[in-house]
């Protein structure tokens, strides 16, 4: 089972259409879900990060391997992501959870809970776009694992 856990809802139809397409494709390989927690919008950014962090952690169980997306995480390529997913799902974890923070990032508690800190780039992306990119990369990884034509 693979889950993307993220802050906020997607409002833009063009993002939603792409994400829904990859969600369909992913479910052909494994149980896949996207879980959204409420975005917190107060004038206190630190409070927002802490509250969103609590909301994220409430959706994570102890038996999940957690991969947080962080600007300072480890950069890997698509083949390495496929190896990571295959290794974790084959040896010891039946649940793999990718966590995308909100516009202000992830709380220290969420980062501490993470088993793997992943970075896609030093660039900052909108979390809505990151959800689409991550969905595509998970799909690409599963096609690599299953020897399907897609990754070149």
Secondary structure as GFF3:
##gff-version 3
##sequence-region A 1 152
A	DSSP	beta_strand	2	7	.	.	.	ID=ss1
A	DSSP	alpha_helix	13	27	.	.	.	ID=ss2
A	DSSP	beta_strand	32	37	.	.	.	ID=ss3
A	DSSP	alpha_helix	45	57	.	.	.	ID=ss4
A	DSSP	beta_strand	64	75	.	.	.	ID=ss5
A	DSSP	alpha_helix	78	90	.	.	.	ID=ss6
A	DSSP	beta_strand	95	100	.	.	.	ID=ss7
A	DSSP	alpha_helix	108	113	.	.	.	ID=ss8
A	DSSP	beta_strand	116	119	.	.	.	ID=ss9
A	DSSP	alpha_helix	127	145	.	.	.	ID=ss10
###
